[in-house]
């Protein structure tokens, strides 16, 4: 009798674990009723996805790469009007309920020595509580060296905000370079990118001014302009087509060169 009870309890535990793994839905910061507020990305600026796992939140979009347990890119529009000084209560990091394969738990980062580095910065999303909270989905973070995150990467984020103030509106797409052989952290084997990129576009969607950056993930005191590269360089490293909806001749002309004279450093 006792063996039967133990067997039933074991079966119940296995079934319960399976149900939790397959049907549990994490908390959400999204407000489905708040349909009037959304920041749309111009179609010509949307990158390709190597995984097909595109997620659209109210204030940014991403392409999740499950084997690496993070987004291969996060894309958003940053407007001058977004740059407020509103004080927001810092929320908890939670799994992204829109990622079908589940985004990595924040606990993977605990004790790893790496920051939970925002891809779409929380500081770019202070203009509303929902926008701010959405940036704390774990699909929007990637392991970053702490000095890098607080140093040259933060300097670039501040520069991007200055450009948004000067040019009124920017498109931003950013992520880590996901490639074989990366170090992994946590029980879910979250990969630690060696390199990070950020690509900016502004102006006419059919003929924008673009600028790309590529960083080795360690702190550097070099000027930001030293990290500019062509979009083609980033595409070769990532396998992502960043402006696939532009006319081919425009895409080829813009992506093959580095033009910093259009950007005030």
Short mmCIF file of the C-alpha atoms (twelve columns), coordinates in Angstrom:
data_MODEL
# 
_entry.id   MODEL 
# 
loop_
_atom_site.group_PDB 
_atom_site.id 
_atom_site.type_symbol 
_atom_site.label_atom_id 
_atom_site.label_alt_id 
_atom_site.label_comp_id 
_atom_site.label_asym_id 
_atom_site.label_seq_id 
_atom_site.Cartn_x 
_atom_site.Cartn_y 
_atom_site.Cartn_z 
_atom_site.pdbx_PDB_model_num 
ATOM 1   C CA . UNK A 1   0.000  0.000  0.000   1 
ATOM 2   C CA . UNK A 2   2.761  2.380  0.987   1 
ATOM 3   C CA . UNK A 3   4.655  1.646  -2.250  1 
ATOM 4   C CA . UNK A 4   1.498  2.385  -4.223  1 
ATOM 5   C CA . UNK A 5   1.110  5.766  -2.511  1 
ATOM 6   C CA . UNK A 6   4.754  6.637  -3.190  1 
ATOM 7   C CA . UNK A 7   4.366  5.624  -6.818  1 
ATOM 8   C CA . UNK A 8   1.258  7.780  -7.206  1 
ATOM 9   C CA . UNK A 9   2.999  10.734 -5.582  1 
ATOM 10  C CA . UNK A 10  5.960  10.299 -7.913  1 
ATOM 11  C CA . UNK A 11  3.680  10.214 -10.947 1 
ATOM 12  C CA . UNK A 12  1.810  13.297 -9.684  1 
ATOM 13  C CA . UNK A 13  5.117  15.169 -9.253  1 
ATOM 14  C CA . UNK A 14  6.257  14.225 -12.757 1 
ATOM 15  C CA . UNK A 15  2.937  15.278 -14.269 1 
ATOM 16  C CA . UNK A 16  2.934  18.518 -12.268 1 
ATOM 17  C CA . UNK A 17  6.463  19.352 -13.389 1 
ATOM 18  C CA . UNK A 18  5.546  18.646 -17.025 1 
ATOM 19  C CA . UNK A 19  2.456  20.853 -16.808 1 
ATOM 20  C CA . UNK A 20  4.502  23.650 -15.206 1 
ATOM 21  C CA . UNK A 21  7.195  23.444 -17.880 1 
ATOM 22  C CA . UNK A 22  4.754  23.415 -20.785 1 
ATOM 23  C CA . UNK A 23  1.821  25.548 -19.689 1 
ATOM 24  C CA . UNK A 24  3.106  27.965 -17.049 1 
ATOM 25  C CA . UNK A 25  2.836  31.571 -18.192 1 
ATOM 26  C CA . UNK A 26  5.036  34.073 -16.416 1 
ATOM 27  C CA . UNK A 27  3.883  37.472 -15.206 1 
ATOM 28  C CA . UNK A 28  3.505  40.215 -17.766 1 
ATOM 29  C CA . UNK A 29  4.321  43.903 -17.793 1 
ATOM 30  C CA . UNK A 30  2.333  44.421 -20.979 1 
ATOM 31  C CA . UNK A 31  -1.087 46.027 -20.957 1 
ATOM 32  C CA . UNK A 32  -3.196 44.554 -23.774 1 
ATOM 33  C CA . UNK A 33  -5.958 47.082 -23.149 1 
ATOM 34  C CA . UNK A 34  -3.636 50.042 -23.731 1 
ATOM 35  C CA . UNK A 35  -3.903 49.785 -27.498 1 
ATOM 36  C CA . UNK A 36  -3.596 53.504 -28.134 1 
ATOM 37  C CA . UNK A 37  0.062  53.700 -27.136 1 
ATOM 38  C CA . UNK A 38  2.709  52.140 -29.321 1 
ATOM 39  C CA . UNK A 39  5.990  53.094 -30.936 1 
ATOM 40  C CA . UNK A 40  6.047  51.682 -34.449 1 
ATOM 41  C CA . UNK A 41  9.257  50.841 -36.302 1 
ATOM 42  C CA . UNK A 42  9.439  51.864 -39.982 1 
ATOM 43  C CA . UNK A 43  9.250  48.656 -42.089 1 
ATOM 44  C CA . UNK A 44  12.379 49.630 -44.052 1 
ATOM 45  C CA . UNK A 45  14.383 49.580 -40.815 1 
ATOM 46  C CA . UNK A 46  13.317 46.147 -39.551 1 
ATOM 47  C CA . UNK A 47  16.126 43.552 -39.588 1 
ATOM 48  C CA . UNK A 48  15.777 39.954 -40.702 1 
ATOM 49  C CA . UNK A 49  15.498 37.162 -38.138 1 
ATOM 50  C CA . UNK A 50  17.708 34.088 -38.347 1 
ATOM 51  C CA . UNK A 51  15.306 32.216 -36.029 1 
ATOM 52  C CA . UNK A 52  11.836 33.413 -37.020 1 
ATOM 53  C CA . UNK A 53  11.111 34.052 -33.326 1 
ATOM 54  C CA . UNK A 54  10.145 37.726 -33.578 1 
ATOM 55  C CA . UNK A 55  8.389  39.249 -30.584 1 
ATOM 56  C CA . UNK A 56  6.655  42.628 -30.717 1 
ATOM 57  C CA . UNK A 57  6.182  44.527 -27.500 1 
ATOM 58  C CA . UNK A 58  4.503  47.886 -27.241 1 
ATOM 59  C CA . UNK A 59  7.740  49.863 -27.288 1 
ATOM 60  C CA . UNK A 60  10.350 47.560 -28.861 1 
ATOM 61  C CA . UNK A 61  10.680 44.406 -30.929 1 
ATOM 62  C CA . UNK A 62  13.177 41.563 -30.757 1 
ATOM 63  C CA . UNK A 63  14.291 38.339 -32.395 1 
ATOM 64  C CA . UNK A 64  14.917 35.628 -29.798 1 
ATOM 65  C CA . UNK A 65  17.636 33.036 -30.331 1 
ATOM 66  C CA . UNK A 66  16.782 30.101 -28.062 1 
ATOM 67  C CA . UNK A 67  20.104 28.180 -28.275 1 
ATOM 68  C CA . UNK A 68  21.896 31.286 -26.957 1 
ATOM 69  C CA . UNK A 69  19.077 32.179 -24.497 1 
ATOM 70  C CA . UNK A 70  18.898 35.836 -25.532 1 
ATOM 71  C CA . UNK A 71  17.799 38.106 -28.347 1 
ATOM 72  C CA . UNK A 72  19.959 38.258 -31.453 1 
ATOM 73  C CA . UNK A 73  18.643 41.799 -31.844 1 
ATOM 74  C CA . UNK A 74  16.394 44.281 -30.083 1 
ATOM 75  C CA . UNK A 75  15.011 47.137 -32.197 1 
ATOM 76  C CA . UNK A 76  13.235 50.307 -31.170 1 
ATOM 77  C CA . UNK A 77  12.593 53.930 -32.052 1 
ATOM 78  C CA . UNK A 78  13.995 56.616 -29.761 1 
ATOM 79  C CA . UNK A 79  12.318 60.005 -30.010 1 
ATOM 80  C CA . UNK A 80  13.339 63.266 -28.433 1 
ATOM 81  C CA . UNK A 81  10.015 63.238 -26.576 1 
ATOM 82  C CA . UNK A 82  10.956 59.881 -25.005 1 
ATOM 83  C CA . UNK A 83  13.877 61.417 -23.125 1 
ATOM 84  C CA . UNK A 84  12.154 62.419 -19.918 1 
ATOM 85  C CA . UNK A 85  13.488 62.515 -16.376 1 
ATOM 86  C CA . UNK A 86  10.488 60.694 -14.953 1 
ATOM 87  C CA . UNK A 87  11.396 58.705 -11.858 1 
ATOM 88  C CA . UNK A 88  10.354 55.060 -12.135 1 
ATOM 89  C CA . UNK A 89  10.398 52.308 -9.543  1 
ATOM 90  C CA . UNK A 90  12.815 49.661 -10.758 1 
ATOM 91  C CA . UNK A 91  10.820 46.455 -11.349 1 
ATOM 92  C CA . UNK A 92  11.974 42.849 -11.127 1 
ATOM 93  C CA . UNK A 93  13.419 41.094 -14.134 1 
ATOM 94  C CA . UNK A 94  10.849 38.552 -15.349 1 
ATOM 95  C CA . UNK A 95  10.618 36.063 -18.194 1 
ATOM 96  C CA . UNK A 96  9.096  37.330 -21.409 1 
ATOM 97  C CA . UNK A 97  5.602  35.824 -21.752 1 
ATOM 98  C CA . UNK A 98  5.690  36.351 -25.533 1 
ATOM 99  C CA . UNK A 99  8.776  34.181 -26.098 1 
ATOM 100 C CA . UNK A 100 7.281  30.772 -26.884 1 
ATOM 101 C CA . UNK A 101 10.407 28.867 -25.837 1 
ATOM 102 C CA . UNK A 102 10.694 30.937 -22.614 1 
ATOM 103 C CA . UNK A 103 13.374 33.557 -22.129 1 
ATOM 104 C CA . UNK A 104 16.159 32.760 -19.682 1 
ATOM 105 C CA . UNK A 105 15.514 33.248 -15.972 1 
ATOM 106 C CA . UNK A 106 17.395 36.165 -14.393 1 
ATOM 107 C CA . UNK A 107 18.878 33.789 -11.825 1 
ATOM 108 C CA . UNK A 108 21.259 32.490 -14.494 1 
ATOM 109 C CA . UNK A 109 23.193 35.734 -14.011 1 
ATOM 110 C CA . UNK A 110 23.420 35.497 -10.232 1 
ATOM 111 C CA . UNK A 111 26.995 34.907 -9.080  1 
ATOM 112 C CA . UNK A 112 28.256 34.861 -12.676 1 
ATOM 113 C CA . UNK A 113 30.251 38.079 -12.423 1 
ATOM 114 C CA . UNK A 114 28.316 39.509 -15.386 1 
ATOM 115 C CA . UNK A 115 25.757 42.309 -15.457 1 
ATOM 116 C CA . UNK A 116 22.236 41.808 -16.717 1 
ATOM 117 C CA . UNK A 117 22.906 44.249 -19.535 1 
ATOM 118 C CA . UNK A 118 19.867 45.941 -21.073 1 
ATOM 119 C CA . UNK A 119 19.773 45.956 -24.876 1 
ATOM 120 C CA . UNK A 120 16.962 48.508 -25.073 1 
ATOM 121 C CA . UNK A 121 18.096 50.688 -22.138 1 
ATOM 122 C CA . UNK A 122 15.626 51.334 -19.340 1 
ATOM 123 C CA . UNK A 123 16.825 54.952 -19.449 1 
ATOM 124 C CA . UNK A 124 15.397 55.278 -22.970 1 
ATOM 125 C CA . UNK A 125 11.960 54.207 -21.740 1 
ATOM 126 C CA . UNK A 126 11.201 56.441 -18.762 1 
ATOM 127 C CA . UNK A 127 8.386  58.224 -20.588 1 
ATOM 128 C CA . UNK A 128 5.782  55.702 -19.414 1 
ATOM 129 C CA . UNK A 129 5.549  53.074 -16.706 1 
ATOM 130 C CA . UNK A 130 4.703  50.331 -19.173 1 
ATOM 131 C CA . UNK A 131 7.558  51.266 -21.506 1 
ATOM 132 C CA . UNK A 132 9.986  51.261 -18.582 1 
ATOM 133 C CA . UNK A 133 8.749  47.966 -17.159 1 
ATOM 134 C CA . UNK A 134 8.817  46.230 -20.547 1 
ATOM 135 C CA . UNK A 135 12.557 46.800 -20.696 1 
ATOM 136 C CA . UNK A 136 12.922 44.426 -17.735 1 
ATOM 137 C CA . UNK A 137 11.873 41.317 -19.613 1 
ATOM 138 C CA . UNK A 138 14.812 38.907 -19.613 1 
ATOM 139 C CA . UNK A 139 14.565 38.727 -23.403 1 
ATOM 140 C CA . UNK A 140 15.963 42.272 -23.351 1 
ATOM 141 C CA . UNK A 141 19.147 41.467 -21.419 1 
ATOM 142 C CA . UNK A 142 22.497 39.906 -22.243 1 
ATOM 143 C CA . UNK A 143 25.530 39.102 -20.049 1 
ATOM 144 C CA . UNK A 144 27.961 41.998 -20.072 1 
ATOM 145 C CA . UNK A 145 31.259 42.662 -18.339 1 
ATOM 146 C CA . UNK A 146 30.494 45.180 -15.600 1 
ATOM 147 C CA . UNK A 147 33.200 47.672 -16.522 1 
ATOM 148 C CA . UNK A 148 32.145 47.507 -20.173 1 
ATOM 149 C CA . UNK A 149 28.457 47.953 -19.301 1 
ATOM 150 C CA . UNK A 150 29.155 50.944 -17.051 1 
ATOM 151 C CA . UNK A 151 31.914 52.315 -19.271 1 
ATOM 152 C CA . UNK A 152 32.190 52.562 -23.042 1 
ATOM 153 C CA . UNK A 153 28.801 50.893 -23.663 1 
ATOM 154 C CA . UNK A 154 27.130 53.407 -21.361 1 
ATOM 155 C CA . UNK A 155 28.959 56.243 -23.126 1 
ATOM 156 C CA . UNK A 156 27.469 55.069 -26.408 1 
ATOM 157 C CA . UNK A 157 23.967 54.952 -24.901 1 
ATOM 158 C CA . UNK A 158 24.389 58.518 -23.669 1 
ATOM 159 C CA . UNK A 159 25.639 59.588 -27.098 1 
ATOM 160 C CA . UNK A 160 22.590 57.976 -28.728 1 
ATOM 161 C CA . UNK A 161 20.345 60.031 -26.452 1 
ATOM 162 C CA . UNK A 162 22.216 63.192 -27.416 1 
ATOM 163 C CA . UNK A 163 21.645 62.345 -31.082 1 
ATOM 164 C CA . UNK A 164 17.944 61.745 -30.433 1 
ATOM 165 C CA . UNK A 165 17.752 65.236 -28.907 1 
ATOM 166 C CA . UNK A 166 19.571 66.736 -31.887 1 
ATOM 167 C CA . UNK A 167 17.837 64.793 -34.673 1 
ATOM 168 C CA . UNK A 168 14.412 64.300 -33.007 1 
ATOM 169 C CA . UNK A 169 14.106 60.592 -33.838 1 
ATOM 170 C CA . UNK A 170 16.410 57.593 -34.268 1 
ATOM 171 C CA . UNK A 171 15.980 53.932 -35.070 1 
ATOM 172 C CA . UNK A 172 18.200 51.695 -32.935 1 
ATOM 173 C CA . UNK A 173 18.969 47.979 -33.286 1 
ATOM 174 C CA . UNK A 174 21.425 46.294 -30.937 1 
ATOM 175 C CA . UNK A 175 22.603 42.959 -29.607 1 
ATOM 176 C CA . UNK A 176 25.484 40.636 -28.932 1 
ATOM 177 C CA . UNK A 177 27.271 38.740 -31.682 1 
ATOM 178 C CA . UNK A 178 26.005 35.176 -31.186 1 
ATOM 179 C CA . UNK A 179 28.518 32.664 -32.486 1 
ATOM 180 C CA . UNK A 180 29.798 29.173 -31.624 1 
ATOM 181 C CA . UNK A 181 32.197 28.629 -28.760 1 
ATOM 182 C CA . UNK A 182 30.983 31.290 -26.358 1 
ATOM 183 C CA . UNK A 183 31.288 31.019 -22.590 1 
ATOM 184 C CA . UNK A 184 28.007 30.048 -20.899 1 
ATOM 185 C CA . UNK A 185 26.536 30.910 -17.511 1 
ATOM 186 C CA . UNK A 186 23.715 29.571 -15.358 1 
ATOM 187 C CA . UNK A 187 21.668 26.395 -15.467 1 
ATOM 188 C CA . UNK A 188 20.167 27.414 -18.823 1 
ATOM 189 C CA . UNK A 189 23.568 27.981 -20.453 1 
ATOM 190 C CA . UNK A 190 23.145 31.635 -21.324 1 
ATOM 191 C CA . UNK A 191 25.907 32.562 -23.771 1 
ATOM 192 C CA . UNK A 192 28.229 35.477 -23.074 1 
ATOM 193 C CA . UNK A 193 28.898 37.417 -26.307 1 
ATOM 194 C CA . UNK A 194 32.460 38.470 -26.989 1 
ATOM 195 C CA . UNK A 195 31.293 41.361 -29.181 1 
ATOM 196 C CA . UNK A 196 28.342 43.762 -29.128 1 
ATOM 197 C CA . UNK A 197 26.954 45.897 -31.924 1 
ATOM 198 C CA . UNK A 198 24.624 48.865 -32.233 1 
ATOM 199 C CA . UNK A 199 23.248 50.230 -35.520 1 
ATOM 200 C CA . UNK A 200 21.477 53.576 -35.887 1 
ATOM 201 C CA . UNK A 201 19.369 55.056 -38.665 1 
ATOM 202 C CA . UNK A 202 17.641 58.398 -39.074 1 
ATOM 203 C CA . UNK A 203 15.967 60.447 -41.754 1 
ATOM 204 C CA . UNK A 204 13.962 59.283 -44.752 1 
ATOM 205 C CA . UNK A 205 13.085 55.573 -44.444 1 
ATOM 206 C CA . UNK A 206 13.893 55.026 -48.134 1 
ATOM 207 C CA . UNK A 207 17.307 56.720 -47.935 1 
ATOM 208 C CA . UNK A 208 18.406 56.988 -44.302 1 
ATOM 209 C CA . UNK A 209 21.672 58.036 -42.743 1 
ATOM 210 C CA . UNK A 210 23.094 55.026 -40.912 1 
ATOM 211 C CA . UNK A 211 25.925 54.362 -38.493 1 
ATOM 212 C CA . UNK A 212 27.155 51.071 -37.013 1 
ATOM 213 C CA . UNK A 213 29.334 50.274 -34.000 1 
ATOM 214 C CA . UNK A 214 31.085 47.066 -33.002 1 
ATOM 215 C CA . UNK A 215 32.731 46.609 -29.596 1 
ATOM 216 C CA . UNK A 216 34.797 43.916 -27.963 1 
ATOM 217 C CA . UNK A 217 32.996 43.447 -24.649 1 
ATOM 218 C CA . UNK A 218 35.674 45.003 -22.431 1 
ATOM 219 C CA . UNK A 219 36.056 48.535 -21.148 1 
ATOM 220 C CA . UNK A 220 37.947 50.980 -23.358 1 
ATOM 221 C CA . UNK A 221 38.731 54.679 -23.098 1 
ATOM 222 C CA . UNK A 222 39.058 55.089 -26.865 1 
ATOM 223 C CA . UNK A 223 36.751 57.640 -28.570 1 
ATOM 224 C CA . UNK A 224 33.447 56.167 -29.761 1 
ATOM 225 C CA . UNK A 225 34.228 56.940 -33.392 1 
ATOM 226 C CA . UNK A 226 37.055 54.387 -33.195 1 
ATOM 227 C CA . UNK A 227 34.419 51.649 -32.932 1 
ATOM 228 C CA . UNK A 228 32.467 52.563 -36.061 1 
ATOM 229 C CA . UNK A 229 32.263 49.883 -38.742 1 
ATOM 230 C CA . UNK A 230 30.189 49.292 -41.840 1 
ATOM 231 C CA . UNK A 231 26.820 47.561 -41.540 1 
ATOM 232 C CA . UNK A 232 28.225 44.941 -43.904 1 
ATOM 233 C CA . UNK A 233 30.852 44.100 -41.268 1 
ATOM 234 C CA . UNK A 234 28.171 43.482 -38.639 1 
ATOM 235 C CA . UNK A 235 26.086 41.431 -41.076 1 
ATOM 236 C CA . UNK A 236 29.045 39.157 -41.837 1 
ATOM 237 C CA . UNK A 237 29.526 38.470 -38.130 1 
ATOM 238 C CA . UNK A 238 25.854 37.943 -37.267 1 
ATOM 239 C CA . UNK A 239 24.201 36.572 -40.409 1 
ATOM 240 C CA . UNK A 240 21.476 39.207 -40.006 1 
ATOM 241 C CA . UNK A 241 20.279 41.416 -42.873 1 
ATOM 242 C CA . UNK A 242 19.670 44.708 -41.113 1 
ATOM 243 C CA . UNK A 243 17.956 46.738 -43.832 1 
ATOM 244 C CA . UNK A 244 16.548 43.967 -45.989 1 
ATOM 245 C CA . UNK A 245 13.478 46.001 -47.008 1 
ATOM 246 C CA . UNK A 246 15.460 48.853 -48.544 1 
ATOM 247 C CA . UNK A 247 15.882 48.854 -52.325 1 
ATOM 248 C CA . UNK A 248 18.928 46.727 -53.160 1 
ATOM 249 C CA . UNK A 249 20.907 49.576 -54.685 1 
ATOM 250 C CA . UNK A 250 20.288 51.814 -51.660 1 
ATOM 251 C CA . UNK A 251 21.088 49.019 -49.217 1 
ATOM 252 C CA . UNK A 252 24.344 48.187 -51.005 1 
ATOM 253 C CA . UNK A 253 25.446 51.830 -51.110 1 
ATOM 254 C CA . UNK A 254 24.698 52.555 -47.463 1 
ATOM 255 C CA . UNK A 255 25.853 49.332 -45.840 1 
ATOM 256 C CA . UNK A 256 29.268 49.123 -47.495 1 
ATOM 257 C CA . UNK A 257 30.749 52.319 -46.079 1 
ATOM 258 C CA . UNK A 258 31.378 54.123 -42.809 1 
ATOM 259 C CA . UNK A 259 30.117 57.693 -42.916 1 
ATOM 260 C CA . UNK A 260 30.632 59.562 -39.641 1 
ATOM 261 C CA . UNK A 261 30.448 63.088 -41.064 1 
ATOM 262 C CA . UNK A 262 26.624 62.932 -40.814 1 
ATOM 263 C CA . UNK A 263 26.806 62.417 -37.041 1 
ATOM 264 C CA . UNK A 264 27.982 64.993 -34.517 1 
ATOM 265 C CA . UNK A 265 30.232 63.308 -31.935 1 
# 
